[in-house]
Amino acid sequence: MPPRIPTPADFSPSPFPEDSLTLVYPEPAESTTSILLLFHGLGDSHGPFASLARNLSLPGVLGIAVRGVSPLPAGLLAPDPSRPGPAGWHWGDDLRVDEGAGAEAGLDQDPGFENARAWVMDRLIGEVLVNKCGWELGDVMLFGFGQGGGLALGLAAGVGEGRERVEEVTSSSSPGREGGKKDV
């Protein structure tokens, strides 16, 4: 059975918080052949990445801009009266500030991504795109900026865990002898 194009109803109700995803369909929507997940950087939100997906207008690609899993603490951002609720989001399990001196001070560059990994891989991709809609894992592409780029790389690196990653293919030029392959 061919995969079904996801609709907003596929992502509700839980486990997806309200306004945590924006779907950007290709023209026409029926031309969808792959899915691009877009992850913003530290302190941003998915809105600008939905605009990026619209502006890219990749043929046959459904863009899904995804919001970070945790709001930034209010003290880290200037208040914005035009935006109700948290102004910025991040992907980390925890936001840790290193209070070292000079160049050593700043945000911890590895906040851990287990909550985001579980939310994206297990729920968004696993439960909805693969199980509910019938897409293959290979149909899903990842794009991220800054902290979202780190998340995308971590997700891609974790896909093959527990599987053979290298296959050695040998060949022989001897007549009558076929090349073989073996798992390494």
C-alpha positions in Angstrom: 0.0 0.0 0.0 1.5 3.4 -0.9 2.1 5.9 1.9 -0.6 8.4 2.8 0.1 12.1 2.9 0.0 13.2 6.6 -2.7 15.7 7.6 -2.8 17.9 10.8 -5.3 15.4 12.2 -2.5 12.7 12.2 -0.6 14.8 14.7 -3.4 15.4 17.2 -4.3 14.8 20.0 -1.2 14.2 22.2 1.6 13.5 22.2 2.1 16.6 20.1 1.7 19.9 22.0 -0.5 22.5 20.3 1.4 24.6 17.8 4.5 22.4 17.8 4.5 21.6 14.1 3.8 23.4 10.8 3.1 21.3 7.7 4.0 22.9 4.4 2.7 20.9 1.4 4.1 20.9 -2.1 1.9 22.0 -5.0 -0.1 19.9 -5.6 -0.1 18.1 -2.2 -0.7 14.8 -4.0 2.8 15.0 -5.5 4.4 14.3 -2.1 7.2 11.8 -2.5 9.3 12.6 0.5 9.3 14.5 3.8 11.7 17.1 5.1 11.8 17.8 8.9 13.2 21.2 9.7 14.7 21.9 13.2 15.4 25.5 14.4 18.4 26.7 16.4 18.6 27.6 20.1 16.2 30.3 21.1 14.1 30.3 17.9 10.8 28.7 16.9 9.5 26.7 14.0 7.7 29.6 12.4 10.7 30.9 10.4 11.5 27.3 9.3 8.0 26.9 8.0 8.6 30.0 5.9 11.9 28.5 4.7 10.1 25.4 3.6 7.5 27.5 1.7 10.2 29.6 0.1 12.3 26.6 -0.9 9.2 25.1 -2.5 10.9 21.8 -3.1 9.0 19.7 -5.7 7.3 16.7 -4.1 8.6 17.5 -0.6 6.3 17.9 2.4 8.1 20.2 4.8 7.4 19.8 8.5 8.8 22.6 10.7 9.2 21.3 14.2 9.4 23.4 17.4 11.9 22.6 20.1 10.8 20.5 23.1 11.7 22.9 25.9 11.0 26.7 26.3 14.0 28.9 27.1 13.9 30.5 30.6 12.3 33.9 30.4 15.4 35.6 31.8 17.4 34.7 28.7 15.3 36.6 26.2 14.0 40.1 26.0 10.2 40.3 26.5 8.2 40.4 23.3 4.6 41.6 24.0 3.6 40.6 20.4 4.3 36.9 21.2 2.2 35.3 23.9 3.9 32.4 25.7 7.5 31.4 25.5 9.5 33.5 23.0 12.2 30.9 22.3 12.7 27.1 22.4 15.6 24.7 22.5 16.1 21.0 21.8 18.3 20.0 24.9 17.3 18.0 27.9 18.7 20.7 30.1 20.0 24.2 29.4 23.2 24.6 31.4 25.2 27.8 31.7 28.9 27.5 32.3 30.0 30.4 34.5 33.7 30.2 33.6 35.7 33.3 32.9 36.2 34.8 29.4 35.9 32.5 26.5 35.0 29.6 28.8 31.7 31.2 29.8 28.5 30.5 28.0 26.0 27.8 27.3 26.9 24.1 27.5 27.3 22.9 23.9 26.0 19.4 24.7 22.8 19.7 26.6 21.7 16.1 25.7 19.0 15.4 23.2 17.2 12.3 24.6 13.8 14.0 25.1 14.0 15.5 21.6 15.2 12.2 20.1 12.3 10.3 21.6 9.8 12.9 20.6 11.0 13.1 17.0 12.2 9.6 16.2 9.7 7.5 18.3 6.6 9.7 18.0 6.8 12.0 15.0 8.6 9.6 12.7 7.9 6.2 14.2 4.3 6.5 15.3 2.9 9.0 12.8 4.9 9.0 9.6 6.0 5.3 9.5 3.3 3.4 11.4 0.2 5.5 10.8 0.9 6.9 7.3 3.1 4.2 5.8 6.2 6.1 4.9 9.6 4.5 4.9 12.4 5.8 7.1 14.4 6.5 3.9 11.7 8.9 2.7 12.4 11.3 5.6 15.1 14.0 5.3 16.4 16.1 8.2 17.6 19.7 8.1 18.6 21.7 11.1 20.4 25.0 12.0 22.6 25.4 15.1 21.4 23.3 17.9 18.7 21.9 15.6 21.6 20.8 13.2 23.2 19.0 16.1 19.9 17.2 16.8 19.5 16.3 13.1 23.1 14.8 13.0 22.4 12.9 16.2 19.2 11.5 14.8 20.8 10.4 11.6 23.8 8.8 13.3 21.4 6.9 15.6 19.3 5.3 12.8 21.7 2.5 12.1 22.5 1.6 15.8 22.3 -2.1 16.4 22.6 -3.0 12.7 25.5 -4.0 10.5 26.9 -0.8 9.0 29.6 -2.1 6.7 29.2 -4.7 4.0 32.4 -5.8 2.3 32.0 -6.8 -1.3 34.8 -8.8 -2.9 35.3 -9.8 -6.4 37.7 -12.0 -8.2 39.1 -11.8 -11.7 39.6 -15.6 -11.8 37.4 -17.3 -14.5 34.6 -19.4 -13.0 34.9 -17.8 -9.6 32.2 -15.5 -8.5 32.8 -12.6 -6.1 31.3 -12.9 -2.7 30.2 -10.7 0.0 30.4 -10.9 3.7 29.3 -8.8 6.6 32.0 -7.1 8.5 
